């Protein structure tokens, strides 16, 4: 991408009175420690007429970050090398770029096979050294045609995807209020009490084997070992499922019954079937999917929706290849639903108790390996890993000219890692971003829209 101008600054919120958490050294919760030590990219596309000028976006960003001081802080380590969040108000890194090309539409062409770094130029590069780096970094890409692409990276141990999307909603809300000259507008304060999300029983009594699932005594995939291939052998695909296709899929999954299934459950069942078929696996093999589960409403008590932090665990539906391929969609949806249902309030409390026991013994827990944090070129076959962004609030990230037209595909240099997002091209549809070994791409393309 030819760049005409690029400036980089650090924005620090100014407070009339210090935030109550100013200067705090916030320990990581057990959910934070289970999150991966990575920066997660998000890219939002706004065609012309684009949101307000950069100055308005920056002013709104400063107001939003002022209420979310963790995002202006840094990941640091104590004298025992344990990471924590230092709310030192060191600020947000902001890059402003002017792009001479008038054809922003070309950036939106996400179909087919893409290079792994296709969109990485649209967001700030992840720091090599995470300790002391800005945990939130934003890049405003302005096109002469009037379009705007906002690329961001956020450290996963500060916020999961759902809570970060609520922050983006508040940023947009503040920008819109300023555009309407509503100087008295204030957004509701977020829920920032991270410790309250991880209160152990007395005494703590873990009842599940969390060390082998969420942490490095296992690998999060049943202790499988996975092959590594050259990264250029992993191809990134974007597949669009229209609203009509999803509706037909749901009817097929219900099979004439009254049981409803979610868009995510139906699409995951479908893609699991089709990827497994494209891989040509033996009927006797077992395949499983690592499914991210939002625990905010599953915990007891539930965590407020405007919480900033991490509340994600994982489910692992598992089937034999032959059963998966020959079973009805309803049967596969049931396997997914049953696995997710096991991540209930009792499981979550057991996980919290496990963290308390580990802390009491001085155990240094490290998050289990995930394809999201794995080496480029990892091949998860015969397994998959999935994140769903369908429930995130990106559609409410309206800075005054409408919601983003699209979320661009993150870089996926891992075979079998996939993300579902609202479609940027098919109204009411869903886009699938997935990495596949090049030898499986052609067959997957042939069958990915077949309901046979």
Protein Blocks (a to p, Z undefined) as FASTA:
>chain_A
ZZfbdcddddddddfbacfkgoiacdddfklmmpccddddddddddddddddfklmmmmm
mmmmmmmmmlmmccdddfkopacdddehnopaddddddfbfblmlmmmmghjddfklmmm
mpccddfblghpafbdcdddddfkopacddddddfklpcfklmmmmmmmmmmmmmmmmno
pakbccddddfblklmmcccdddddfbdfklmmmmkbgonoopacddddfklpccddddd
dfklmmmmmmmmnnopabdcdfklmmmmmmmmmmmmmnopafkbccdddddddfklmpcc
dddfkbgcddddcddddddfklmmmpcfklmmmmmmmmmmmmcfklmmmmmmmmmmmmmn
opacdddddfklmcehiafbfbdcdddfklpcklmmcghnapafbdcddddfbghiacdd
ddfkbghiacddddddfklmmmmmmmmmccZZ
